[in-house]
Structure formats: C-alpha cells, structure tokens
C-alpha cells in the first residue's frame, strides 16, 4: 500500500468517526500503522493546567484504549508536567519533539518525562497544539516511532498532512456533542432540532434538510437555497463556500476532504458556523442520487436554552454558579462567560471549583453531562 492509499484510508475512516466516535479506535489504529507509531493520544481541553476542561481524551495503542494510563497521567503527572506551559506557547500547528519541551536538567529529573512518558512509550514522541473553537485547545500527541532508527521524513510528512484533518474531526465532534448528538447516522441526524442538517448529492445539490436548516435557509440571512444549491449572502463568502463544497465533492478523482467556515450575516447576529463532511458513495451507482456530503449549520444565536433556576434547584447551586454551569453546557467557553459577565477568568474558574466541590466532580465534561441530564429528564 502506498502512502497516498494509507492517507486516503485514514481520511475515509475519520469521516465515519465524525458521526460516531466509537469508530475512533479503528481510525487511531490506521494512523499508528501508516505513521509507524506505537500509539497516539488526542484530547481537547480549556483552562489552566490544574483544571482541565476535558472534552475528549484517549490514549490508544494500535486501536486499544488505555484508560488506566489516562487516569494515572491526569491525576498524578499532568499537574506537575513541566512541558505544558511551553507547549501552550507554541504556534498553532507546529510539530515538536516532546523531549524538546523539557530543559536538559528536567530530562534527568522530571517524573512526567522519566516515569509517565516512559510507561506511555512517548519519550521520543511528537506533539502538536491545534486551535479549537471558543478558546479550547486540541493536543495531538504521537508515541515513539516503531522503528528503532527514529523519525523518518515520510513519517513526518504523513503526520503533518493529517494534522488539519484531525483538527476538523474534533470540530465536527464538538458541534454534534453540543447538539446532544454523540453517535448518529445520516438519517437520524435529520431529526435533530438543535443543529441545521443538509444532505447534498455528488453535484452539490440539496437532497434533504431538517427543520432547523430549512428555517435558516428560508430566512436567507447568511445562507439560502437557490434552486437547490446552497448560496452565501456575499460574493466573498459564496466563493469560500464553493471551495469548501468542491473540496468535499471533488470531480477530478482527488481525495474528498472535510472543512468548516464562518458565514457572516447582515443582521447583528453572530456568524453561522458551517461544517461540510464528505460521505462515501458507491463506485457503481448507475447515476442514482446518493448522499455525497453532509452539511451541518450551527446558529449560535438560537442554541438550546437551559433554565438556570432548574439547575440551581436540582444541584443546590447559587444563582451565579448555576448560570456558569448553564452557559458551559450551552457551549460557551470560560473566556466567553467571563466577557458576558464582566468578570475575570479566575472568577469563573472559582465558581467552577465551588460547583465541583458541591457535586463531587472534577472536570467540566462531568458538569456538562450533569446539566444536560437535568434538562432532558427534569
């Protein structure tokens, strides 16, 4: 198998895992095989190192998850990891050797490097910081190379080529999780009322829309339906949208890729967020109109609202604490909450720590799940 064949297999697997993250282990195994890795890890976090707002995490060794290593690292080594502040200062997308994030003295004395990284097989690994929405950070870490002669040029090329697609995978997963749809199918996704959903055929023509997408298109502010074809409101946005759709629906035999963009609106409302994801089509379909691309539209101005009073009553929180919890569950970042309340980030984190203490939890993801469970069944 050529490197290009392996690359295309990974992209196809990523596109499947975007709708169902139980498929991520298989994708991770393909990445290990194609890049010659012992393992790889992916997580998304927000906040200071002593308060990780974990959205996704997985240490995978040829497709096998190691929750024991995840738990040990987060509880014991992450709080004392000397490399984290330096990692967070790196330019977005720069690939670095993990050992280069430690000083020469730390390489001798660091418990994280000498104990945790040794057990995790990543002392000679690589890592990249990728920007996420709402102030979040994506970290993609690659374990030691399987070959004993170190990193080869073809491995580095493969890793760098995959980085934007890993970032896109996380972006789509975040959009679906915030729409309370973790694992789904193309058909059932049309029933979701919290996110706009469109199916396009191989020519980019609209096959199906859900009610939320139909409402957005009928308003025509930012995005509209022009005789079965998606159109943005401005020529500049429309050109970018066309390029996004062309990349997901190539006609020249090029590999189909996923992408995202913001679509401005004429009103004071925030921009629409549009994600476009290719969908595999049978090679011999005799010209039938199949779904060839999925479009997800996020309208930040009409996200599902959660009642702070219900959260406060159910969880025993103060009004300020419940409002922070609700905004977090609705997808706002700590930065956005601080700006909306006129408070500092430290003040918001203080409220979060009070909530954690009261509810005996330790992470933002735990709090979000708790709030969403109340709104679903309360």
C-alpha positions in Angstrom: 0.0 0.0 0.0 1.4 3.4 -0.9 1.5 6.4 1.4 -1.3 8.0 -0.6 -3.5 4.9 -0.2 -2.9 4.9 3.5 -3.7 8.6 3.8 -7.0 8.2 1.9 -7.9 5.2 4.1 -7.4 7.3 7.2 -9.4 10.2 5.8 -12.3 7.9 5.0 -12.2 6.4 8.5 -12.1 9.9 10.0 -15.2 10.9 8.1 -17.0 7.9 9.5 -15.8 8.6 13.1 -17.1 12.2 12.8 -20.6 10.8 13.2 -19.7 8.0 15.6 -16.7 8.4 17.9 -16.9 4.7 18.8 -15.2 4.4 15.4 -12.2 6.5 16.6 -10.2 3.5 17.8 -10.2 2.0 14.3 -9.1 5.3 12.9 -6.4 5.6 15.6 -5.1 2.1 14.7 -4.8 3.1 11.0 -2.9 6.2 12.0 -0.4 4.1 14.1 0.1 1.7 11.2 0.5 4.4 8.5 2.8 6.7 10.5 4.8 3.9 12.1 3.8 4.8 15.7 3.5 2.8 18.9 0.5 4.9 20.0 -1.2 8.3 19.7 -3.3 10.4 22.0 -5.9 13.1 21.4 -7.6 15.4 23.8 -9.3 18.8 23.9 -9.0 21.0 26.9 -9.6 24.5 28.2 -8.3 26.3 31.2 -5.3 26.2 33.5 -3.3 23.0 34.0 -4.9 22.3 37.4 -8.4 22.5 36.0 -8.6 20.7 32.7 -11.9 21.1 31.0 -11.7 17.8 29.2 -13.9 17.4 26.2 -12.3 14.3 24.6 -9.4 12.1 25.7 -8.0 8.9 24.6 -4.6 7.1 24.8 -4.7 4.4 22.1 -2.2 1.7 21.3 -2.9 0.2 17.9 -6.6 0.9 18.5 -6.7 -0.3 22.1 -7.7 2.4 24.6 -5.7 2.6 27.9 -8.0 4.3 30.5 -5.6 3.2 33.2 -2.8 5.4 31.7 -5.2 8.2 31.1 -6.3 8.3 34.7 -2.8 8.0 36.1 -1.5 10.7 33.9 -4.3 13.2 34.6 -4.3 12.5 38.4 -0.6 12.2 39.1 1.5 13.7 36.3 -0.5 16.4 34.5 -0.4 18.8 37.5 3.4 18.5 37.6 4.2 18.3 33.9 6.8 21.0 33.2 6.2 20.9 29.5 2.6 22.1 29.4 3.2 25.9 29.7 5.8 25.7 26.9 3.5 23.6 24.8 0.7 26.1 25.1 3.0 28.9 23.9 3.8 27.1 20.7 2.5 28.5 17.4 -0.6 26.6 16.2 0.2 23.6 14.1 3.9 23.4 15.0 5.1 19.8 15.4 7.7 19.4 18.2 9.6 16.5 19.8 8.2 16.0 23.3 11.7 15.9 24.8 12.4 19.4 23.4 9.7 20.8 25.7 11.9 19.9 28.7 15.2 21.6 29.8 18.3 19.4 29.9 18.1 19.3 33.7 14.4 18.3 33.6 15.1 15.5 31.2 17.1 14.0 34.1 14.7 14.9 37.0 11.2 15.1 35.6 8.8 12.5 36.9 6.5 13.1 34.0 9.2 12.5 31.4 11.1 9.7 33.1 8.1 7.8 34.6 4.9 8.6 32.8 6.3 9.1 29.3 8.5 6.0 29.6 5.4 3.8 30.5 3.4 5.5 27.8 6.1 4.9 25.1 6.3 8.6 24.2 9.7 9.8 25.4 10.7 10.2 21.7 7.3 11.2 20.6 5.9 14.2 18.8 3.1 16.6 19.7 1.2 19.5 18.1 -1.1 22.1 19.5 -4.2 22.9 17.3 -6.6 25.8 17.9 -10.2 24.9 18.7 -13.4 26.9 18.8 -14.3 29.0 21.9 -10.8 29.2 23.3 -10.3 25.4 23.5 -7.1 23.7 22.6 -6.6 20.4 20.7 -3.4 18.4 21.5 -2.4 15.6 19.3 0.5 13.6 20.7 2.2 10.8 18.9 4.1 8.0 20.6 7.6 6.7 19.9 8.3 5.6 16.4 8.0 1.9 16.0 11.3 1.7 14.1 14.4 1.9 16.2 16.2 4.4 13.9 13.9 7.3 14.8 11.6 9.5 12.8 11.8 9.3 9.0 11.0 12.1 6.5 8.0 10.2 5.1 6.5 9.7 8.7 6.8 13.5 9.4 5.2 14.3 6.0 2.3 11.9 6.8 1.8 13.4 10.3 1.8 17.0 9.0 -0.6 16.1 6.2 -3.1 14.6 8.8 -3.0 17.4 11.3 -5.7 19.7 9.7 -8.0 16.7 9.3 -7.6 15.7 12.9 -8.5 19.3 13.8 -11.5 19.1 11.6 -12.6 15.8 13.2 -12.7 17.4 16.6 -14.5 20.5 15.3 -17.4 18.3 13.9 -17.5 16.1 17.0 -17.8 19.3 19.2 -20.7 20.6 17.1 -22.5 17.3 17.3 -21.9 16.8 21.1 -23.2 20.4 21.7 -26.3 19.4 19.7 -26.6 16.5 22.1 -25.9 14.0 19.3 -22.9 11.9 20.2 -23.3 8.9 17.8 -25.7 9.1 14.9 -26.4 8.2 11.3 -27.1 10.4 8.3 -30.8 9.6 8.5 -31.4 10.0 12.2 -29.4 13.3 12.2 -32.2 14.8 10.2 -34.5 14.5 13.3 -32.2 16.7 15.4 -33.7 20.0 16.2 -30.6 21.7 17.7 -28.4 21.8 14.6 -29.1 22.5 10.9 -28.6 19.4 8.7 -28.5 19.1 4.9 -27.7 16.2 2.6 -26.1 17.0 -0.7 -25.7 14.8 -3.8 -22.4 14.5 -5.7 -23.2 17.6 -7.7 -23.7 19.6 -4.6 -27.5 19.8 -5.0 -29.7 19.6 -1.9 -31.3 16.2 -1.3 -32.8 16.7 2.2 -32.9 19.2 5.0 -34.1 19.1 8.6 -36.4 21.7 10.1 -33.6 23.8 11.7 -31.8 24.0 8.3 -35.0 24.8 6.5 -35.7 27.7 8.8 -32.2 29.1 8.3 -32.4 28.8 4.6 -35.8 30.4 4.4 -34.6 33.5 6.4 -31.8 33.8 3.8 -29.5 35.7 6.2 -26.1 34.3 5.6 -27.2 31.2 3.7 -30.0 30.4 1.3 -31.3 27.8 -1.1 -31.0 29.0 -4.7 -32.9 26.4 -6.9 -31.5 23.5 -4.9 -28.0 24.9 -4.5 -26.5 26.5 -1.3 -25.6 30.2 -1.7 -24.0 32.5 0.8 -25.1 36.1 1.2 -21.9 37.8 0.0 -19.8 37.1 -3.1 -16.7 36.6 -0.9 -18.5 34.1 1.4 -20.0 32.4 -1.6 -16.6 31.9 -3.2 -15.3 30.3 0.0 -18.4 28.2 0.3 -18.0 26.9 -3.2 -14.3 26.0 -2.5 -15.5 24.1 0.7 -18.1 22.2 -1.3 -15.7 21.5 -4.2 -13.1 20.0 -1.7 -15.8 17.7 -0.2 -17.2 16.8 -3.6 -14.2 16.6 -6.0 -14.9 15.7 -9.6 -11.3 15.1 -10.7 -10.6 12.0 -8.6 -8.9 13.9 -5.9 -9.4 12.8 -2.3 -12.5 14.3 -0.7 -11.8 16.4 2.4 -13.9 18.0 5.2 -13.9 21.6 6.1 -15.5 24.5 8.1 -16.1 28.2 7.7 -18.0 31.1 9.2 -20.8 32.8 7.2 -21.4 36.4 8.0 -25.0 37.8 8.3 -26.4 41.2 7.5 -28.0 41.5 10.9 -26.2 41.9 14.3 -26.5 38.2 14.9 -23.2 36.2 15.1 -22.0 34.3 12.0 -23.3 30.9 11.1 -20.8 28.1 11.5 -20.8 25.7 8.6 -19.2 22.2 8.6 -19.1 20.2 5.4 -18.2 16.4 5.5 -17.9 14.0 2.6 -20.0 10.8 2.6 -18.7 7.7 0.8 -20.7 6.9 -2.4 -20.7 3.5 -4.0 -18.4 3.5 -7.1 -21.0 1.9 -9.3 -24.4 3.5 -8.5 -25.7 3.9 -12.1 -26.2 7.6 -11.7 -28.6 7.4 -8.7 -28.7 10.4 -6.4 -27.0 9.4 -3.2 -25.9 11.5 -0.3 -22.4 12.5 -1.0 -21.8 15.3 1.5 -23.3 16.2 4.9 -23.6 19.9 5.9 -24.0 21.0 9.5 -25.1 24.5 10.3 -24.6 25.9 13.8 -26.5 29.1 14.6 -25.0 30.4 17.9 -28.0 32.8 18.3 -30.6 30.0 18.6 -28.8 27.3 20.7 -31.0 25.3 23.0 -31.7 27.3 26.2 -31.4 25.7 29.6 -33.2 27.1 32.7 -30.7 28.2 35.3 -33.4 28.1 38.0 -34.0 24.4 37.4 -30.2 23.7 37.5 -29.8 25.7 40.7 -32.7 23.9 42.4 -31.7 20.4 41.3 -28.0 20.7 42.0 -28.1 23.0 45.1 -26.1 25.8 43.4 -26.2 29.6 43.9 -27.7 31.7 41.0 -24.2 32.7 39.9 -22.9 29.1 39.9 -26.0 27.8 38.1 -25.6 30.4 35.4 -21.9 29.5 34.8 -22.9 25.8 34.7 -25.7 26.5 32.1 -23.6 28.6 29.9 -20.9 25.9 29.9 -23.4 23.3 29.0 -24.7 25.5 26.2 -21.3 25.5 24.6 -19.8 28.8 25.9 -16.1 28.9 26.8 -14.7 30.3 30.0 -13.5 33.3 28.1 -17.0 34.0 26.6 -18.6 33.6 30.1 -16.1 36.0 31.6 -16.8 38.5 28.9 -20.6 38.2 29.2 -20.5 38.7 33.0 -17.7 41.3 33.1 -15.7 39.1 35.4 -12.2 37.7 35.2 -11.4 34.2 34.0 -10.2 33.4 37.5 -13.6 34.4 38.9 -15.3 31.9 36.6 -12.9 29.2 37.5 -13.5 29.9 41.2 -17.3 29.3 40.6 -16.5 26.1 38.8 -14.4 24.8 41.6 -17.2 25.6 44.1 -19.6 23.5 41.9 -17.0 20.7 41.7 -16.8 20.6 45.4 -20.5 20.6 46.0 -21.2 17.9 43.3 -18.1 15.8 44.0 -16.9 16.0 40.4 -13.6 17.2 38.9 -14.0 18.2 35.3 -16.0 20.5 33.0 -17.2 17.5 31.0 -18.7 15.9 34.1 -20.6 19.1 34.8 -21.9 19.5 31.3 -23.2 15.9 31.3 -24.9 16.5 34.7 -26.6 19.7 33.5 -27.7 18.2 30.2 -29.2 15.1 32.0 -31.3 17.5 34.2 -32.7 19.3 31.1 -33.5 16.1 29.4 -35.3 14.5 32.3 -36.1 17.3 34.8 
